[in-house]
Amino acid sequence: MKIPQALLLYAADSVSQTWAFRATISSVARRSSFTAGFLSTQDRDDGCAVSTSALSEVPLKRRDFVLQLLGETTLISAASVASFPSITNAEDDIIYKRGAEGDLTSQLFNPDGSLRNSSMVVEAQEKAVDLSFSIPSYTDGININIAVDGVQPTSSVTDAATSLKASYNLPLKWNLNKSPQLPLYYDSSEGKNGKACNRITVYSISTNDLDMTTLEKASKTGVAKSLFMDHISNNYFDKGVQKADLISGRTVRKPIESLKEKGQLDEQIYYEFDLAFAPAQCPGYMEGNKENLGLGFCPYDSIFLVSATVLKNNDGDKSGTLMCCVVECNKDEWKMANSDLRRIRSSFKVTYM
């Protein structure tokens, strides 16, 4: 198939005619795929065999197709070829701009973590909750201190050997002050508008023969039992947690001031557990429970995100203190704020005062 000379010359003179010419050229080839500059046999309408390159196929844009086809003819000058309009890919343009300007982090911070603009103020997105716990020098039995939703614990310890500070971070987008208008932990963010968390509890357990092996064996002996949840009075935690399923668990290491060498830091191991359990009673579908599909069980209704660690009370003895943070939520709160809830749990840490 030969291309009329008049059509090629007309395409070189006018940009608008160029587009019409390109539409005509598109009927010559069934697909715009080349092998090192040569069309494969199926790309030719006349069915003539054409030698192909051993190189792999490289897809070309429609503009490249037209330029390559015109470049093989002697009916158009190089200047006319260069006059064809350039077609810019929007995605390539975005990538170019992103590479030139950098992401938001690189725009705000230097490689060493310092602010590029020293006068810039970065607004905090979280609020730290600090709690003080007194650890007895000696205990005969179990000593328990509990702090609920940021309220300082009431300690009965009179001979405290050590004081510990437990802390965690809460997102500022939550309501952190309970009021008649909004409940505690209410998230007013756009698209959410609901309570994001049920309760946050930090408690300490001091007793003899308590060390990190208690947490190491938690997955075998039971997480709730290893964390002494059944020893907290007045059925503080739902009884369902005693038979809760362990969804996942991991260990993380965080710095803590060394007791042996002042000014030095040690690593403290924290065990993180995700626990979930279904309600004790599971009404049928006809009773209004749309989640009961007649499979013999109900979906999880309560989720506990736990972070726990054990600190030695004194060198040379077996007594220790378990520090535990429990973030509680129901299934609706989990669906809405699971990423925030995980960050709260992961922010939990204990330091010596």
C-alpha positions as CSV (number, residue, x, y, z in Angstrom):
1,M,0.0,0.0,0.0
2,K,1.5,3.3,-1.1
3,I,0.8,6.6,0.7
4,P,-0.2,9.5,-1.7
5,Q,2.5,12.1,-1.9
6,A,0.0,14.9,-1.7
7,L,-1.3,13.7,1.6
8,L,2.1,13.6,3.2
9,L,3.0,17.1,2.0
10,Y,-0.3,18.5,3.2
11,A,0.2,16.9,6.6
12,A,3.5,18.6,7.0
13,D,2.1,22.1,6.3
14,S,-0.8,22.0,8.8
15,V,-1.1,20.8,12.4
16,S,-4.8,20.2,12.0
17,Q,-4.2,18.1,8.9
18,T,-1.6,16.2,10.8
19,W,-4.2,14.7,13.1
20,A,-6.3,13.7,10.0
21,F,-3.1,12.2,8.5
22,R,-2.5,10.2,11.7
23,A,-6.0,8.8,11.6
24,T,-5.3,7.6,8.0
25,I,-2.0,6.1,9.0
26,S,-3.7,4.2,11.9
27,S,-5.5,2.1,9.2
28,V,-2.2,0.8,7.9
29,A,-1.2,-0.9,11.1
30,R,-3.3,-3.0,13.3
31,R,-1.2,-2.3,16.4
32,S,1.5,0.2,17.3
33,S,4.2,-2.3,18.3
34,F,7.7,-2.4,16.8
35,T,10.7,-4.7,17.1
36,A,13.8,-2.6,16.8
37,G,12.2,-0.4,14.1
38,F,10.6,-3.1,11.9
39,L,7.0,-4.1,11.7
40,S,6.2,-7.8,12.3
41,T,4.4,-9.8,9.7
42,Q,1.0,-9.5,11.2
43,D,1.4,-5.7,11.3
44,R,1.4,-5.4,7.5
45,D,-1.9,-5.2,5.6
46,D,-0.3,-6.7,2.4
47,G,0.8,-9.8,4.2
48,C,4.4,-9.5,3.0
49,A,7.0,-11.0,5.3
50,V,9.3,-8.5,6.9
51,S,12.5,-9.3,8.8
52,T,12.2,-8.7,12.6
53,S,14.8,-7.8,15.1
54,A,15.9,-10.2,17.8
55,L,15.3,-7.5,20.4
56,S,12.2,-7.7,22.5
57,E,9.1,-5.7,21.4
58,V,9.0,-2.1,22.7
59,P,5.6,-0.5,22.5
60,L,5.6,3.0,21.0
61,K,3.2,5.9,21.3
62,R,1.1,6.9,18.4
63,R,3.2,10.0,17.8
64,D,6.4,7.8,17.6
65,F,4.6,5.5,15.1
66,V,3.8,8.4,12.8
67,L,7.3,9.9,13.1
68,Q,9.0,6.6,12.4
69,L,6.8,5.9,9.4
70,L,7.4,9.4,8.0
71,G,11.1,9.3,8.7
72,E,11.4,6.3,6.4
73,T,10.1,8.3,3.4
74,T,11.9,11.0,1.5
75,L,8.8,13.0,0.9
76,I,9.1,15.1,4.1
77,S,11.9,17.2,5.5
78,A,13.4,16.8,9.0
79,A,12.1,20.3,9.9
80,S,8.6,19.2,8.9
81,V,8.8,16.1,11.1
82,A,9.9,18.2,14.1
83,S,6.9,20.4,13.6
84,F,4.5,17.7,14.7
85,P,2.7,18.4,18.0
86,S,4.2,16.8,21.1
87,I,1.9,14.6,23.1
88,T,2.6,14.6,26.8
89,N,1.5,11.8,29.1
90,A,-0.2,13.2,32.2
91,E,1.3,10.5,34.4
92,D,4.8,11.2,33.2
93,D,4.3,14.9,33.9
94,I,3.2,14.2,37.5
95,I,6.2,11.9,38.0
96,Y,8.5,14.6,36.7
97,K,7.1,17.2,39.0
98,R,7.2,14.8,41.9
99,G,10.9,14.1,41.3
100,A,11.7,17.7,40.8
101,E,10.0,19.0,43.9
102,G,10.2,16.0,46.2
103,D,7.5,14.6,48.5
104,L,6.2,16.5,51.5
105,T,8.7,15.0,53.9
106,S,11.7,16.1,51.9
107,Q,10.2,19.5,51.5
108,L,9.8,20.0,55.2
109,F,12.9,18.2,56.6
110,N,16.6,17.9,55.9
111,P,18.1,14.4,55.5
112,D,19.3,14.6,59.2
113,G,15.7,15.1,60.3
114,S,16.0,18.9,61.1
115,L,13.5,21.4,59.7
116,R,14.5,23.0,56.5
117,N,12.9,26.3,57.7
118,S,13.8,26.8,61.3
119,S,11.0,29.3,61.8
120,M,8.4,26.7,60.7
121,V,6.2,25.3,63.4
122,V,4.9,21.7,63.0
123,E,1.6,21.3,64.7
124,A,1.4,18.3,67.0
125,Q,-1.1,15.7,66.1
126,E,-1.0,13.7,69.3
127,K,-1.2,14.4,73.1
128,A,0.9,12.5,75.5
129,V,-0.8,11.0,78.6
130,D,1.7,10.5,81.5
131,L,0.9,8.3,84.5
132,S,3.0,7.7,87.7
133,F,3.2,4.3,89.4
134,S,4.8,3.5,92.7
135,I,6.6,0.1,92.9
136,P,7.0,-1.5,96.4
137,S,10.4,-2.6,97.6
138,Y,8.9,-5.8,98.8
139,T,5.5,-7.4,98.3
140,D,3.9,-10.4,99.9
141,G,1.3,-11.4,97.4
142,I,0.1,-9.2,94.6
143,N,0.1,-5.4,94.5
144,I,-2.1,-3.9,91.8
145,N,-2.4,-0.3,90.6
146,I,-4.9,0.8,87.9
147,A,-5.2,4.0,85.8
148,V,-8.3,4.3,83.6
149,D,-8.6,6.8,80.7
150,G,-5.7,8.9,81.9
151,V,-6.7,9.3,85.5
152,Q,-3.7,8.9,87.9
153,P,-3.8,5.7,89.8
154,T,-4.4,5.6,93.6
155,S,-1.5,3.8,95.1
156,S,-1.5,2.2,98.6
157,V,2.2,1.6,98.5
158,T,4.0,3.3,101.5
159,D,7.5,1.9,101.0
160,A,8.0,2.6,97.3
161,A,11.4,1.6,96.1
162,T,10.9,2.8,92.6
163,S,8.6,5.1,90.7
164,L,7.7,4.4,87.1
165,K,6.2,6.7,84.5
166,A,3.9,5.0,81.9
167,S,2.8,7.0,78.9
168,Y,0.9,6.7,75.7
169,N,-0.2,9.1,72.9
170,L,-3.8,10.0,71.9
171,P,-4.8,11.6,68.6
172,L,-5.9,15.3,69.0
173,K,-8.7,14.8,66.6
174,W,-10.5,12.8,69.3
175,N,-12.5,14.4,72.1
176,L,-10.2,14.0,75.1
177,N,-12.4,15.7,77.7
178,K,-15.7,13.9,78.5
179,S,-18.7,16.2,78.4
180,P,-22.5,16.0,78.1
181,Q,-22.2,17.0,74.5
182,L,-19.5,14.6,73.3
183,P,-18.4,11.3,74.9
184,L,-14.8,10.6,75.6
185,Y,-12.7,9.5,72.5
186,Y,-15.3,10.8,70.1
187,D,-13.8,11.3,66.6
188,S,-15.4,14.3,64.8
189,S,-13.4,13.9,61.7
190,E,-15.1,14.2,58.3
191,G,-16.7,10.9,57.4
192,K,-16.4,9.4,60.9
193,N,-18.3,11.2,63.6
194,G,-18.4,8.4,66.1
195,K,-16.9,7.0,69.3
196,A,-13.5,5.5,68.4
197,C,-12.5,3.7,71.6
198,N,-14.3,2.2,74.6
199,R,-11.6,2.4,77.3
200,I,-7.9,2.6,77.8
201,T,-6.4,1.0,80.9
202,V,-2.9,1.0,82.2
203,Y,-2.2,-1.2,85.3
204,S,0.8,-2.5,87.2
205,I,1.2,-5.9,88.9
206,S,4.0,-6.4,91.4
207,T,4.6,-9.8,92.8
208,N,7.3,-12.3,93.5
209,D,8.7,-14.7,90.9
210,L,7.7,-12.4,88.0
211,D,10.0,-11.9,85.0
212,M,9.9,-11.7,81.2
213,T,9.4,-15.5,80.8
214,T,5.8,-14.9,82.0
215,L,5.1,-13.0,78.8
216,E,7.2,-15.4,76.7
217,K,4.8,-18.2,77.6
218,A,1.7,-16.2,77.3
219,S,0.6,-17.7,74.0
220,K,0.7,-21.2,75.6
221,T,-0.7,-20.5,79.0
222,G,-3.2,-17.9,77.9
223,V,-2.6,-14.1,77.4
224,A,-5.3,-13.0,79.9
225,K,-4.0,-15.3,82.6
226,S,-0.4,-14.3,82.0
227,L,-1.4,-10.6,82.3
228,F,-3.2,-11.3,85.6
229,M,-6.5,-9.9,84.2
230,D,-8.5,-12.3,86.4
231,H,-6.8,-10.8,89.5
232,I,-8.3,-7.4,89.0
233,S,-11.3,-7.1,91.2
234,N,-15.0,-6.3,90.4
235,N,-14.8,-8.1,87.1
236,Y,-13.1,-5.1,85.6
237,F,-12.4,-6.9,82.3
238,D,-15.1,-8.8,80.5
239,K,-15.0,-12.4,81.3
240,G,-14.9,-13.2,77.6
241,V,-11.3,-12.1,77.5
242,Q,-10.3,-15.2,79.4
243,K,-11.2,-17.3,76.4
244,A,-10.3,-14.7,73.8
245,D,-8.7,-15.7,70.6
246,L,-5.1,-14.6,70.0
247,I,-5.2,-12.9,66.6
248,S,-1.6,-11.9,66.5
249,G,1.4,-11.1,68.6
250,R,4.9,-9.6,68.3
251,T,7.7,-8.1,70.3
252,V,9.2,-4.6,70.0
253,R,12.2,-3.0,71.6
254,K,12.2,0.5,73.1
255,P,14.9,2.4,74.9
256,I,14.9,2.8,78.7
257,E,17.3,4.4,81.1
258,S,19.8,2.0,82.5
259,L,19.7,1.5,86.3
260,K,23.2,0.2,86.4
261,E,25.0,3.0,84.5
262,K,23.7,6.5,84.7
263,G,23.2,8.2,81.4
264,Q,23.2,4.9,79.5
265,L,20.2,3.4,77.7
266,D,19.1,-0.2,77.7
267,E,16.5,-2.0,75.5
268,Q,13.2,-2.9,77.0
269,I,11.2,-5.7,75.3
270,Y,7.4,-5.1,74.9
271,Y,5.0,-7.9,74.0
272,E,2.0,-6.8,71.9
273,F,-1.1,-9.0,71.6
274,D,-4.3,-8.6,69.6
275,L,-7.2,-10.3,71.4
276,A,-10.7,-10.7,70.2
277,F,-13.8,-12.6,71.4
278,A,-17.5,-12.9,70.5
279,P,-20.4,-12.0,72.8
280,A,-21.5,-14.5,75.3
281,Q,-25.1,-14.5,73.9
282,C,-25.6,-14.7,70.1
283,P,-29.3,-13.9,69.2
284,G,-30.6,-15.5,66.0
285,Y,-31.1,-13.7,62.7
286,M,-34.9,-13.6,63.2
287,E,-34.3,-11.9,66.6
288,G,-32.7,-8.9,64.9
289,N,-29.0,-10.1,64.8
290,K,-28.2,-9.7,61.1
291,E,-24.6,-10.9,61.7
292,N,-25.8,-14.4,62.8
293,L,-26.0,-16.3,59.5
294,G,-26.8,-19.6,61.1
295,L,-23.2,-20.9,61.2
296,G,-23.2,-21.6,64.9
297,F,-21.1,-18.6,66.0
298,C,-21.2,-14.8,66.0
299,P,-18.4,-12.5,64.7
300,Y,-16.0,-10.9,67.2
301,D,-17.6,-8.1,69.2
302,S,-14.8,-7.0,71.4
303,I,-11.2,-6.3,70.6
304,F,-8.3,-5.8,73.1
305,L,-5.0,-4.3,71.9
306,V,-2.4,-5.1,74.6
307,S,1.2,-4.0,75.2
308,A,3.0,-5.4,78.2
309,T,6.5,-5.5,79.7
310,V,8.1,-6.7,82.9
311,L,10.7,-4.7,84.9
312,K,12.8,-6.1,87.7
313,N,12.1,-4.5,91.1
314,N,15.6,-5.2,92.6
315,D,18.7,-6.8,91.3
316,G,19.4,-10.2,92.7
317,D,15.8,-11.2,93.5
318,K,12.9,-12.7,91.5
319,S,10.4,-10.0,92.2
320,G,9.2,-7.9,89.2
321,T,6.5,-5.5,88.0
322,L,4.3,-6.1,85.0
323,M,3.2,-2.9,83.3
324,C,0.3,-3.4,80.9
325,C,-1.7,-1.1,78.6
326,V,-5.0,-2.4,77.3
327,V,-6.9,-0.5,74.5
328,E,-10.5,-1.7,74.3
329,C,-13.0,-1.3,71.4
330,N,-16.0,-2.9,69.9
331,K,-16.4,-4.0,66.3
332,D,-17.8,-0.7,65.1
333,E,-15.0,1.3,66.8
334,W,-12.5,-1.1,65.3
335,K,-13.8,-0.6,61.8
336,M,-13.7,3.2,62.1
337,A,-10.4,3.8,64.0
338,N,-8.2,0.6,63.9
339,S,-5.1,2.5,62.7
340,D,-5.4,5.1,65.5
341,L,-6.0,2.3,68.0
342,R,-2.9,0.5,67.0
343,R,-0.8,3.7,67.2
344,I,-2.0,4.3,70.7
345,R,-1.0,0.7,71.7
346,S,2.4,1.0,70.0
347,S,3.1,4.4,71.7
348,F,2.9,2.8,75.2
349,K,6.3,2.9,77.0
350,V,7.6,2.8,80.6
351,T,10.5,4.8,82.0
352,Y,12.1,5.2,85.5
353,M,11.4,8.4,87.3
